[in-house]
Amino acid sequence: MNKLLASLLLTAGALCQTPAAVAAADYKIVTASERGTYIKIGADLAQFIAPSADIKLDALPSAGSAENVRRLRYEPGVKLALVQSDVYQSFLDIAAGGNTAARDLIQPLRVIMPLYNEEIHFIVRADSERNFIHEIKNAKINAGEAGSGTALTSATLYRLMFGEAMPDASTSFLTNEEALAKLVTDKTLDVVAVVAGQPAKLFVDMKPESRKLIKLLKFDSSHPSSEAVLKTYFPASVRASNYPNLLTTDIPGVAVKAFLVTYDFRLKDTEGYLRNMARSLCQNFSTLQEKGHPKWREVELALPDLGRGWFYYTPTTREIRSCMAAQSRLGTQVKSQPAKTCPQQERILGLCK
């Protein structure tokens, strides 16, 4: 009888422990191309941050920021997204103009924290007469995949520089790989736009012979067209040390800010897991900078004021601020390197009916 009672107690104890063993939540973060920087950032969050928050996080590839906004809004299991600042702002602007589809998409989204600047590259053939970004007017441009942040960035930057939309007849929306092939083989394209934080795998993987085939256009901050551009984007430097097979010297460029975004979740369990994620992000931030993608070393653990219409996710904001305050009191404030100083829009975003 005693043995039977002991066996039953052990069994009951094991059953009681089962829920804790499977408590980890299955969440997803949508990123961008498998050869881009976003997916590496998502993978770093999955490896170094999510486990301490009891989250099994899958970093999923996507077409980019515009698609990420939709998937975060509507796809089950997607709780986090990486989104470019100009894409987020474009949704807000279009929503403010009365577009209900844009409003429904962007209104419930919230920022967890700003991340880093992503460089905007314009690629031409090595023998091209173009050397500067302001020389791309009327060129045959691949703006990036339809629905991607790159496509919207290309369109926005073009409009800011030249006061008009990219000509539909000479604009394409192919993948980076397809576009680069056309650029150097059949030469049906003049310019390929790529938005990716350096060092981007697409360029890192290029062979030394690439220098004979393509080159990157420079950004001239003193050119008259640059004044409007720098009201939305940021000056940057594309470093030769990141792309030794492509560059011999650093070149001046332009960049867009990346943000870690979520939905305004109100469910207690989801809110709790995301609070845990924010706490882990703060506590393990130095690990991200040490072991994660080099871009983490440009991220500052901070919650600066956001633009009009932008809002932080309150539960994660409280957690990050509380964690930062505790670290400060203990004299263990995380030391992060400061960030480097660094109707076409609606069609690209898929808001046209």
DRENLO-568613 format. One record per residue: residue in one letter; x, y, z of N, C-alpha, C in turn. Coordinates in pm, whole numbers, padded with zeros to 5 digits, always signed. Each point is the difference from the previous one (the first is absolute). Layout:
BEGIN
aXYZXYZXYZ;...
This chain:
BEGIN
m+00082-00121+00000-00082+00121+00000+00086+00127+00000;n+00106-00003+00083+00089+00117+00006+00067+00026-00135;k+00042-00112-00065+00065+00015-00130-00097+00058-00102;l-00126-00048+00006-00100+00050-00093-00028+00149+00022;l-00008+00040+00129-00024+00139+00033+00115+00089-00048;a+00122-00047+00022+00118+00076-00044+00002+00016-00151;s-00037-00108-00070-00003+00005-00146-00102+00101-00050;l-00117+00001+00065-00104+00094-00040+00042+00146+00025;l+00069+00022+00114+00046+00135+00032+00104+00048-00100;l+00091-00091-00038+00102+00036-00098-00062+00033-00135;t-00100-00079-00037-00070+00025-00127-00071+00134+00003;a-00067+00028+00113-00070+00127+00013+00096+00118-00006;g+00116-00019+00064+00101+00106-00002+00049+00027-00140;a+00020-00106-00076+00048+00016-00138-00104+00073-00084;l-00129-00032+00022-00106+00065-00075-00007+00149+00033;c+00024+00033+00126-00004+00140+00041+00113+00080-00063;q+00112-00068-00026+00114+00068-00055-00007+00018-00152;t-00087-00076-00065-00006+00000-00146-00025+00137-00061;p-00099+00079+00051-00025+00130-00061+00124+00090-00001;a+00078-00002+00109+00119+00085+00005+00100-00040-00106;a+00004-00131-00030+00099-00049-00096-00032+00043-00143;v-00128+00029-00024-00040+00039-00136-00051+00144-00004;a+00048+00083+00097-00053+00134+00014+00052+00097-00106;a+00109-00036-00068+00057+00093-00098-00102+00030-00110;a-00014+00127-00033-00093+00043-00104+00068-00006-00137;d-00075-00043-00101+00050-00003-00137-00038+00130-00069;y+00098+00087-00018-00023+00128-00064+00085+00010-00127;k-00039+00094-00087+00074+00023-00125+00035+00148-00012;i+00114+00026-00062+00039+00135-00037+00024+00004-00149;v-00063+00094-00070+00017+00011-00146+00112+00100-00026;t+00086-00033-00097+00122+00076-00021+00007+00054-00143;a+00080-00063-00086+00012+00042-00140+00069-00114-00077;s+00076+00033-00102+00066-00100-00084+00094-00088+00080;e+00014-00125-00043+00091-00093+00066+00145+00040-00015;r+00028+00092-00093+00138+00047-00020+00020+00141+00056;g-00100+00048+00074+00009+00134+00056+00042+00000+00146;t-00006+00117+00061+00042+00017+00139-00113-00029+00097;y-00123+00036-00037-00113-00018+00092-00012-00143+00052;i+00018-00096-00088-00020-00138+00044+00108-00042+00100;k+00120+00059-00011+00106-00026+00098-00036+00063+00134;i-00056+00118-00005-00043+00067+00123-00110-00082+00068;g-00096-00049-00080-00105-00085+00056+00055-00127+00060;a+00097-00061-00069+00061-00123+00051+00076+00026+00131;d+00064+00116+00011+00069+00035+00125-00099+00013+00116;l-00114+00062-00026-00102+00011+00104-00051-00138+00041;a-00014-00088-00099-00046-00136+00028+00102-00079+00082;q+00128+00021-00028+00105-00077+00068+00038+00056+00137;f+00015+00132+00010+00057+00058+00120-00102+00063+00096;i-00119+00030-00048-00097+00074+00081-00124-00082+00034;a-00059-00064-00100-00127-00069+00019+00004-00112+00104;p+00104-00085+00004-00001-00111+00097-00019+00044+00144;s+00062+00111+00040-00015+00049+00138-00140+00054+00026;a-00075+00024-00106-00137+00048+00013-00101-00113-00015;d+00050-00125-00003-00086-00118-00019-00075+00007-00133;i+00070+00047-00102-00058+00011-00134+00085-00078-00098;k-00065-00081-00082+00066-00063-00114-00031+00089-00121;l+00099+00076-00042-00021+00101-00103+00056-00046-00133;d-00083+00001-00104+00044-00034-00135+00015+00127-00082;a+00118+00020-00058+00025+00115-00088-00037-00040-00142;l-00103+00065-00054-00052-00036-00132+00043+00102-00105;p+00040-00048-00119+00029+00093-00110-00128+00062-00053;s+00014+00113-00069-00116+00065-00059+00047+00089-00115;a-00096+00063-00066+00034+00094-00107+00049+00132+00056;g-00018+00025+00130+00049+00122+00060-00104+00071+00086;s+00028+00125+00032-00074+00073+00103-00149+00013-00027;a-00038+00031-00123-00143+00018-00028-00076-00131+00021;e+00058-00111-00045-00062-00130+00025-00001-00031+00149;n+00105+00040+00071+00008-00028+00143-00113+00067+00078;v-00034+00122-00042-00111+00071+00065-00128-00083-00013;r-00026-00052-00118-00121-00080-00022+00004-00130+00080;r+00114-00068-00003+00008-00129+00068-00010+00015+00151;l+00061+00106+00053-00012+00027+00143-00145+00028+00036;r-00069+00068-00088-00139+00037+00028-00095-00118-00009;y+00025-00092-00094-00102-00101-00028+00045-00145+00009;e+00130-00030-00005+00042-00141-00005+00011-00059+00140;p-00069-00111+00026+00007-00063+00132+00144-00037+00037;g+00035+00024+00125+00131-00038+00049+00107+00106-00017;v-00022+00097-00089+00098+00106-00021-00021+00107+00107;k+00095+00012+00089-00010+00095+00111+00099+00115-00011;l+00101-00015-00088+00104+00102-00012+00032+00020-00148;a+00050+00119-00032+00038+00030-00138+00112+00103+00000;l+00080-00005-00104+00101+00103-00023-00051+00087-00114;v-00006+00131+00024-00063+00092-00095+00086+00125-00016;q+00017+00043-00125+00073+00122-00029-00082+00122+00040;s+00068+00102+00049-00069+00120+00048-00081+00070-00109;d+00052+00003-00123-00073+00071-00105-00125-00076-00043;v+00004-00132+00009-00119-00081-00031-00108+00025+00105;y+00040-00005+00125-00094+00025+00110-00062+00139-00015;q+00085+00099-00029-00048+00137-00013-00092+00015-00121;s+00029-00069-00108-00086+00007-00119-00140-00052+00029;f-00008-00112+00073-00132-00050+00039-00074+00104+00084;l+00071+00061+00095-00063+00102+00085-00049+00118-00084;d+00083+00046-00093-00037+00115-00083-00121-00031-00088;i+00000-00119-00060-00111-00039-00088-00127-00019+00081;a+00013-00055+00121-00115-00016+00089-00057+00137+00038;a+00090+00094+00029-00044+00136+00036-00071+00067-00116;g+00030-00044-00122-00065+00055-00118-00137-00060-00026;g-00044-00091+00085-00134-00055-00012-00008-00142-00054;n+00114-00065-00025-00002-00136-00053-00029-00097+00115;t-00117-00063-00002-00040-00086+00111+00081-00129+00006;a+00043-00050-00115+00081-00122+00000+00132+00023+00072;a+00064+00115-00028+00124+00034+00068-00023+00021+00149;r-00111+00065+00033-00031+00026+00141-00018-00131+00076;d-00075-00094-00060-00024-00127+00068+00128-00079+00019;l+00095+00015-00093+00126-00071+00011+00091+00058+00107;i+00016+00130+00000+00106+00062+00081-00046+00045+00137;q-00128+00033+00017-00047+00059+00126+00029-00086+00123;p-00016-00133-00008+00024-00080+00121+00145-00046+00019;l+00091+00042-00087+00139-00043+00014+00074+00090+00099;r+00099-00059+00067+00075+00071+00103+00150-00029-00014;v+00081+00096+00040+00146-00014-00005+00051-00055+00132;i+00090-00099-00008+00069-00045+00120+00125+00084+00022;m+00083+00015-00104+00115+00090+00008+00060+00024-00137;p+00063+00116-00020+00075+00024-00123+00126-00086+00000;l+00045-00037-00119+00120-00083-00008+00116+00078-00063;y+00024-00017-00128+00120+00055-00063-00037+00059-00136;n+00099+00064-00061-00020+00053-00135+00033-00106-00104;e-00085-00012-00102+00023-00092-00112+00041+00080-00123;e+00109-00039-00060+00051+00073-00115-00083-00025-00126;i-00018+00106-00078-00074-00008-00127+00103+00001-00112;h+00009-00109-00073+00100-00014-00106-00066+00013-00137;f+00065+00072-00089-00040+00004-00140+00117-00053-00082;i-00024-00109-00071+00105-00073-00071-00015+00022-00150;v+00112+00027-00067+00003+00015-00145+00112-00086-00056;r+00006-00011-00131+00111-00072-00062+00131+00077+00021;a+00108-00071+00004+00130+00062+00026+00036+00105-00104;d-00049-00020-00123+00033+00096-00106-00104+00111-00015;s-00094+00009+00094-00104+00102-00008+00059+00139+00018;e-00060+00097-00068+00043+00139+00015-00053+00061+00129;r-00097-00067+00061-00055+00049+00125+00095-00031+00116;n+00019+00097+00089+00085-00018+00117-00069+00041+00130;f-00111+00075-00014-00070+00050+00118-00148-00037-00006;i-00060-00010+00117-00141-00039+00009-00089+00102-00070;h+00036+00128+00005-00086+00101-00062+00004-00005-00153;e+00074-00096-00055+00007-00014-00147-00089-00114-00053;i-00087-00054+00086-00082-00114-00045-00131+00041-00066;k-00026+00128-00013-00126+00044-00059-00018-00058-00141;n-00120-00054-00023-00040-00058-00129+00077-00127-00036;a+00075-00056+00093+00069-00127-00025-00099-00115+00011;k+00036-00115-00057-00081-00121+00016+00040-00061+00133;i-00089+00013+00099+00033-00033+00139-00079-00121+00048;n+00069-00091+00067-00070-00103+00075-00011+00051+00144;a-00124+00029+00040-00023+00066+00129+00002-00096+00118;g-00003-00131-00026-00016-00099+00107-00129-00075-00022;e-00019-00108+00072-00121-00081-00018-00125+00080+00036;a-00107-00022-00074-00127+00064+00030-00043-00036+00141;g-00041+00100+00076-00041-00024+00138+00114+00007+00099;s+00120+00024-00048+00116+00002+00091+00030+00141+00047;g+00075+00008+00112+00045+00129+00048+00095+00065-00098;t+00082-00082-00066+00095+00053-00098-00073+00074-00111;a-00109-00057-00050-00076+00064-00108-00056+00134+00044;l-00053+00005+00122-00055+00126+00048+00111+00102+00022;t+00113-00045+00056+00113+00090+00021+00049+00058-00132;s+00014-00085-00100+00044+00046-00132-00094+00106-00055;a-00129-00029+00009-00100+00093-00053+00000+00132+00077;t+00011-00010+00132-00001+00119+00084+00123+00086-00025;l+00117-00064-00006+00124+00074-00021+00001+00067-00137;y-00049-00073-00101-00007+00056-00136-00091+00123-00001;r-00114-00012+00065-00096+00113+00002+00059+00120+00073;l+00071-00025+00110+00062+00110+00074+00108+00070-00083;m+00076-00079-00076+00109+00058-00079-00050+00077-00121;f-00102-00055-00068-00038+00054-00130-00140+00061-00005;g-00074-00009+00111-00132+00060+00004-00104-00071-00084;e+00025-00125-00035-00094-00077-00081+00019-00149+00029;a-00100-00080-00039+00008-00144+00022+00094-00065-00101;m+00052-00115+00035+00079-00078-00096-00090-00035-00119;p+00045+00018-00122-00083-00033-00116-00038-00148+00000;d-00129-00028-00012-00045-00139+00002+00064-00082-00112;a+00016+00060-00116+00050-00074-00116+00144-00046+00018;s+00075+00068+00085+00141-00036+00016+00033-00051+00139;t-00103-00038+00077+00019-00051+00136-00045-00145+00008;s+00085-00084+00059-00034-00142+00018+00007-00036+00147;f-00056-00117+00034-00009-00043+00139+00044-00146+00013;l+00124-00025-00039+00057-00135+00004+00075-00021+00132;t+00036-00126+00028+00086-00027+00115+00139+00057-00028;n+00078+00015+00104+00137+00052-00016+00080-00085-00097;e-00009-00131+00016+00079-00091-00083-00041+00008-00147;e-00131+00001-00026-00048+00011-00138+00043+00133-00062;a-00011+00105+00078+00033+00133-00052+00149+00013-00030;l+00085-00050+00089+00144+00010-00023+00041-00079-00124;a-00066-00115-00021+00030-00079-00119-00034+00079-00127;k-00116+00066+00000-00039+00080-00116+00091+00122-00017;l+00045+00053+00110+00088+00117-00007+00129-00031-00075;v+00058-00116+00028+00133-00029-00057-00003-00093-00121;t-00114-00063-00030-00005-00091-00115-00070+00065-00119;d-00134+00001+00003-00069+00057-00117-00008+00153+00006;k+00042+00058+00115+00010+00145+00015-00133+00072-00025;t-00108-00067+00038-00132+00062-00013-00033+00089+00120;l+00090+00003+00098-00014+00091+00114+00124+00088+00008;d-00019+00120+00054+00112+00093+00020+00042+00008+00146;v-00099-00016+00088+00024+00019+00144-00078-00105+00078;v+00063-00053+00105-00067-00094+00091+00008+00057+00142;a-00115+00015+00064-00004+00052+00137-00002-00116+00099;v+00082+00009+00103+00006-00101+00105+00010+00071+00135;v-00090-00032+00090+00007+00054+00136+00041-00112+00093;a+00115+00015+00065+00050-00105+00089+00106+00058+00093;g-00006-00040+00126+00099+00045+00095+00134-00070-00022;q+00106+00076+00005+00132-00058-00025+00055-00067+00128;p+00072-00109-00016+00033-00068-00126-00115-00089-00047;a-00052+00026-00118-00111-00076-00057+00053-00121-00076;k-00061-00114+00023+00046-00125-00060+00007+00009-00152;l-00094+00070-00061-00004+00013-00146+00134+00053-00052;f+00056+00098+00067+00126+00060-00045+00122-00074+00055;v-00013-00050+00121+00112-00075+00060+00036-00121-00085;d-00102-00065-00056+00021-00123-00078+00054+00026-00140;m+00007+00124-00042+00048+00029-00135+00149-00031-00014;k+00038-00048-00117+00139-00035-00030+00079+00126-00040;p+00133-00006+00003+00081+00116-00039-00028+00049-00141;e-00044-00092-00088-00029+00040-00137-00119+00096-00009;s-00079+00005+00107-00120+00086+00000+00035+00145-00026;r+00120+00041+00045+00042+00139-00017+00009+00040-00147;k+00020-00099-00086+00009+00027-00143-00139+00008-00065;l-00101-00042+00075-00135-00006-00056-00093+00108+00053;i+00012+00032+00129-00095+00095+00060+00073+00100+00090;k-00071+00106+00034+00050+00097+00097-00119+00061+00075;l+00028+00059+00115-00102+00067+00079+00005+00150-00025;l-00118+00060-00012-00007+00144-00018+00021+00071+00135;k+00061+00117-00004+00026+00078+00119-00114+00098+00026;f-00014+00037+00126-00098+00102+00038+00072+00132+00025;d-00037+00102-00076+00062+00131+00012-00089+00089+00087;s+00037+00014+00127-00084+00075+00093-00004+00149-00032;s+00093+00048-00084+00001+00142-00035-00084+00031-00124;h-00048-00103-00068-00081+00023-00120-00137+00056+00042;p-00057+00091-00079-00129+00061+00037-00110-00102+00029;s-00001-00111-00070-00105-00100+00019+00011-00071+00135;s+00115+00009+00064+00022-00073+00125-00067+00063+00120;e-00030+00128-00008-00062+00069+00114-00133-00066+00037;a-00084-00027-00099-00129-00064+00027+00019-00143+00047;v+00096-00070-00056+00025-00139+00038+00036-00011+00147;l+00084+00092+00049+00050-00008+00137-00102+00044+00104;k-00120+00038-00042-00108+00025+00095-00068-00131+00040;t+00019-00103-00081-00060-00131+00028+00105-00106+00029;y+00115+00010-00065+00104-00102+00011+00125+00058+00068;f+00102-00083+00015+00117+00037+00078+00128-00022-00080;p+00099+00089+00014+00128-00025-00067+00069-00121+00059;a+00073-00073-00082+00067-00123+00045+00128-00018-00080;s+00078-00099+00040+00122-00034-00073-00001-00149-00027;v+00014-00038-00127+00011-00142-00036+00148-00034+00006;r+00037-00089+00092+00141-00022+00032+00063-00110-00084;a+00117+00031-00053+00075-00097-00081+00040-00122+00081;s+00019+00018+00130+00037-00114+00085-00109-00106+00006;n-00124+00042-00025-00111-00096-00003-00010-00072-00134;y+00043+00068-00107-00012-00056-00135+00131+00013-00077;p+00105-00067+00047+00132+00015-00065+00003-00048-00144;n-00092-00090-00038-00003-00047-00139-00071+00097-00094;l-00066+00099+00058-00077+00093-00081+00054+00143+00007;l+00050+00040+00118+00044+00138+00020+00149+00007+00035;t+00063+00105-00046+00141+00025+00038+00008+00110+00106;t-00102+00085+00006-00007+00105+00101-00144+00015+00047;d-00018+00060+00117-00134+00029+00049-00068+00099-00095;i-00130-00013-00013-00073+00096-00084-00116+00060+00080;p-00034+00126-00023-00113+00062+00070-00132-00058-00049;g-00089-00027+00095-00129-00057-00036-00112+00063+00079;v-00115-00064-00003-00118+00049+00071-00071-00121+00060;a-00070+00021+00111-00056-00114+00073-00140+00031+00053;v-00071-00108+00037-00133+00007+00059+00005-00076+00133;k-00082+00041+00097+00001-00061+00133-00087-00126+00002;a+00048-00103+00072-00077-00123+00020-00062+00001+00140;f-00122-00053+00012-00070-00005+00128-00047-00142+00030;l+00002-00036+00128-00061-00124+00047-00142+00034+00041;v-00098-00066-00064-00140+00039+00012-00084-00119+00045;t-00109+00028+00070-00097-00102+00039-00141+00056-00020;y-00098-00075+00045-00141+00039-00007-00041+00043+00141;d-00105+00078+00010-00047+00043+00132-00081-00113+00066;f+00073-00107+00034-00065-00119+00057-00054+00031+00139;r-00123-00047+00026-00063+00021+00130-00021-00130+00076;l+00018-00116-00066-00016-00128+00069+00108-00013+00107;k-00039-00043+00119+00091-00003+00114+00123-00084-00026;d-00019-00121-00058+00114-00089-00024+00098+00061-00100;t-00053+00050-00111+00086+00059-00102+00074+00121+00055;e-00071+00083+00071+00062+00117+00062+00113-00041+00094;g-00025-00107+00076+00101-00048+00095+00125-00051-00070;y-00018-00076-00106+00116-00051-00074+00081+00114-00063;l-00070+00100-00053+00071+00111-00061+00071+00086+00104;r-00056+00010+00119+00072+00067+00109+00127-00076+00034;n-00012-00134+00005+00119-00082+00026+00105+00020-00109;m-00047+00011-00125+00091+00021-00112+00074+00133+00015;a-00073+00104+00039+00062+00131+00018+00102-00003+00113;r-00034-00067+00109+00093-00010+00113+00126-00075-00041;s-00017-00108-00073+00115-00078-00047+00085+00081-00097;l-00066+00079-00084+00073+00084-00095+00090+00099+00074;c-00052+00058+00105+00079+00094+00080+00112-00072+00073;q-00031-00111+00065+00099-00069+00081+00109-00067-00082;n-00032-00040-00122+00097-00072-00084+00048+00084-00119;f-00017+00131+00012+00037+00088-00111+00149-00008-00033;s+00082-00012+00102+00144-00008-00024+00036-00128-00076;t-00077-00105+00021+00024-00125-00074-00031+00019-00148;l-00108+00071-00030-00032+00031-00140+00114+00077-00065;q+00054+00098+00071+00107+00081-00058+00129-00078-00016;e+00020-00096+00089+00124-00079-00005-00007-00114-00100;k-00115-00070-00006-00010-00123-00078-00092+00010-00121;g-00081+00105-00007-00096+00011-00108+00058+00067-00123;h-00087+00032-00095+00041+00069-00122+00070+00131+00036;p+00102+00043-00078+00071+00125+00031-00090+00122+00014;k-00117-00002-00063-00091+00114+00010-00045+00026+00143;w+00000-00105+00085-00041+00021+00139+00092+00099+00071;r+00123+00011-00046+00093+00092+00065-00031+00145-00034;e-00092+00022-00093-00045+00135-00033-00131+00035+00070;v-00056-00097+00073-00129+00021+00066+00024+00056+00140;e-00078+00098+00036+00003+00055+00135-00123-00047+00075;l+00020-00055+00119-00113-00044+00082-00066+00125+00058;a-00098+00051-00072-00065+00126+00038-00138+00006-00063;l-00085+00085+00055-00136+00018-00050-00021+00150-00026;p+00057+00050-00108-00014+00143-00031-00143+00035-00042;d-00029+00129-00001-00131+00045-00046-00022-00045-00144;l-00123-00040-00029-00035-00046-00134-00071+00111-00076;g-00014-00021-00131-00070+00097-00082-00149+00004+00030;r-00065+00100-00052-00144+00016+00020-00074-00120-00058;g-00088-00058+00080-00077-00115-00044+00065-00133+00033;w+00126+00004+00049+00071-00121+00041-00021-00018+00150;f-00014-00127+00044-00017-00027+00143+00080-00124+00040;y+00059+00007+00119+00065-00117+00056-00106-00096+00056;y+00037-00129+00009-00087-00100+00064+00020+00015+00150;t-00102+00043+00070+00011+00037+00141+00060-00109+00089;p-00043-00126-00010+00057-00102+00089+00151-00019-00017;t+00049-00001-00124+00144-00019-00021+00077+00126+00037;t-00060+00116-00022+00066+00126+00037+00024+00005+00150;r-00102-00035+00077+00016-00001+00146+00109-00096+00043;e+00004-00117-00064+00098-00102+00037+00142+00045-00032;i+00019+00057-00117+00134+00046-00040+00047+00114+00090;r-00089+00095+00027+00039+00112+00086+00030-00046+00142;s-00079-00093+00049+00024-00054+00134+00134-00072+00007;c+00029-00079-00102+00126-00074-00005+00119+00096-00010;m-00012+00101-00084+00109+00096-00015+00024+00077+00128;a-00108+00035+00070+00014+00072+00127+00068-00088+00104;a-00037-00129+00004+00062-00093+00096+00148-00016-00029;q+00034-00012-00126+00141-00014-00037+00079+00125+00037;s-00064+00114-00019+00067+00126+00033+00027+00009+00150;r-00098-00042+00079+00018+00004+00146+00111-00093+00045;l+00013-00113-00070+00103-00097+00036+00135+00034-00061;g+00002+00105-00081+00126+00038-00062+00041-00093-00112;t-00099-00069-00060+00030-00095-00108-00073+00040-00126;q-00016+00130-00018-00067+00048-00120+00062-00060-00125;v-00083-00053-00089+00050-00059-00123+00072+00106-00082;k+00120-00031-00042+00079+00093-00080-00019-00034-00147;s-00071+00084-00069-00021-00022-00143+00068+00111-00077;q+00049-00035-00116+00061+00101-00084-00109+00090-00057;p+00022+00131-00005-00104+00088-00053-00027-00028-00146;a-00123+00027-00039-00035-00020-00141+00086+00089-00088;k+00035-00051-00116+00083+00079-00091-00078+00122-00048;t+00080+00115-00001-00064+00118-00057-00030-00031-00146;c-00014-00002+00036-00027-00043-00133-00101+00092-00080;p-02394-00112-01523-00068-00130+00002+00090-00120-00031;q+00182+00012-00006+00087-00113-00024+00026-00070+00132;q+00010+00076+00109+00022-00057+00132-00111-00098+00035;e-00120+00039-00019-00113-00084+00035-00003-00129-00082;r+00043+00009-00127+00002-00118-00085+00105-00097+00049;i+00113+00050+00034+00107-00087+00050-00042-00068+00130;l-00073+00075+00084-00043-00056+00128-00122-00090-00014;g-00054-00010-00121-00113-00089-00022-00130+00053+00056;l-00013+00133+00008-00120+00059+00057-00103+00035-00105;c+00036-00013-00128-00095+00030-00106-00099-00114-00016;k-00124+00035-00017-00100-00106-00016-00027-00022-00148;
